[in-house]
Amino acid sequence: MPESEAQRLPPSETYLRELEEQLLGEFGERNARIERLRRLRYMETPVDIPPAYRSSAREVRTPVAREQLKRVIGSLTANRPLVHVPPAEPTAAARTSADLRARWTNAALRRMDSEAARDVFGMLIDAMVADGAGVLKLLYAPDRWAGYPRRAGEPDESAATFLQRAERFKKSARFPLAWRDVDVTTFYPLEGEEGLEACLEIAERPRHLVQRRYGLISDRRSGRLVPADGAPRAADRSAGPPAAPNAAPRVTARVVEYWDDEYFAYLVDGHLVRRGRHGYGAIPYVQAYGDQTPSRDPAKAGVSMLASMEYLVPLLDQLLTMKQNALFLYAYPTPKITNFSPVDPSLGNDGRPRSLDFRPGELLPLYQGEDLSFLQWEGTPPDLDELIAQTRAMIDQAGAPSVLFGVPPDGNASGYLLNQLINTARVSFQQIARHAEQALERIVRLMWRLVESRIGETVFVFEAEDEQGWIGLGPEDIDGYRAVRVRMDPLGPADDVAQGTLAASLVSARLASRRWAMREKLGIEDAEAVEDEMLLDELIDAPEVRAAIVREALGQAGFASPPAKEPADVGA
């Protein structure tokens, strides 16, 4: 280890407070932009209606933003990502080891999703598309193996029996690794020349859980959590103004987590409660941008899919509200009185005509000379339909095209043209898929690092495809080799058929090899293993092999096997 790293000290409480205040100001615009787009997604953006028309106008909020996000995210997460491990050496043992690690990793990701009770990877894609960036966090959870069996309790137990008991415990216990998706508005990265060098996660968490976990008590004066030792600490300036004396306890507590590649530290309501070395060898966070831009501004580095519709969707809501209000006023017009005299008794004390209690279907008495009519638009009304159509077209271009929803562009299109338009529309989301693959590759490498350096023994996961059901991966299986590839397949069934047809045509025309077609067009990473299976199928289908299998089966059943056919005499 270089000398500069060996002399690095853990972060102090003062440094963490200053860093928190700095990052909150630096990323304030990013969070404000994301919150605006989230209100747009959940149809919480109000429509601007003049006060005089609020009693009659019916506000219209369209689900365009939410539905477009749903279809794009669904397209990207239609198939689970697949982990592939390239063999370290061109040997059969290396291929077997790589296949074991790939199967174990795919099963481990599914198990972590199951224990988190949340589609963590799907939430990453959701945040990348909707917020412009997503964050994953992976931690080692040793408490899940708190009841690990000890050999000291049974001194006469053999080593084999103890290992069998330990293996049974690990299979029944919870998985020792846990991951979750992090709200990007609570994640504050510190990036240097080598990428992410440190980060803060600032979030409000349930007060009682935090108080119990870190052994804190409630301060009666401020209502915040403080250390139980009663040591005086400086107030947290970033947590807001101090509360009034004898303030009621808050429902949540402000937790600030600091992580770099060596140290971690926790602040709760401005007080340092835990700090030390984590031994991960890397920061347990992974950030992935959706539509990434060259800008270094945190508010512009990752662009949400809704950014192009931030002003178009509210405009569409306003136009539809106008049209709805116009139809409402047309169907239920407002009555008015004309031809009244200044000396008419219908005038009130202020010289204005009397108000009418208009009730449809009932007679309305009028004074002599009065005329009752209704307010109507005079002249050619504005073409709201045309403006609504133009706005919809702009939204269609700015967001996900309607062809992804199964709607042809002109109402009638051939199947070939429709498929071409769908593939063209999906090209714009390939960057998101590539960034998600890279993020998952970093998470997988961290998983292997934790198994090798922190857990230090075999970890089991269940895989239904395996003959035994359980797969184990230990430090000796990893041995410092962490090369991995992750592949996402956001294409639908029709696209798979098209890719398969193209691959078969290229192989038949001798323009590509079968291995290349399987890897590049069909997404089969281990093409060599598939070729071996194909060769085995060809051997089984051979007449000589099938005849030998029949003779062997009849012999085992006790029947006389038919005599083998003699080869025909060529000279006869």
Buried (B, 14 or more C-beta within 10 A) or exposed (E): EEEEEEEBEBBEBEEBBEBBEBBBEBBEEBBEBBEBBBEBBEBEBEBEBEEEEEEEBEBBBBEBBBEBBBBBBEBBBEBBBBBBBBBBEEEEEBBEBBBBBBBBBBBBBBBBBEBBEBBBBBBBBBBBBBBBBBBBBBBBEEEBBEEEBEBEEEEEBEEEEBBEBBBEEBBEBBBBBBBBBBBBBBBBBBBEEEEBEBBBBBBEEEBEEBBEBBEBEBBEEBBBBBBEEEEEEEBBEBBEEBBEEEBEBBEBBBBBBBBBBBBBBBBBBBBBBEBEEBEBEBBBBBBBBBBBEEEEEBBBBBBBBBBBBBEBBBBBBBBBBBBBBBEBBEEEEEEEBEEBEEEBEBBEEEEEBBEBEEEEEEEEEBBEEBEEEEEEEEEEEEEBEEBBEEBBEBBBEBBBBBBBEEEEEEEEBEEEEBBEBBBEBBEEBEBBBEBBBEBBBBBBBBBBBBBBBBBEBBBBBEBEEBEEEBBBBBBEBBEEBBEBBBBBBBBBEEBBEBBEEBBBEBBEEEEBEBBBBBBBBBBBBBBBEBBEEEEEEEEEEEEEEEBEEEBEEEEEEEEEBEEEEEEEEEEE
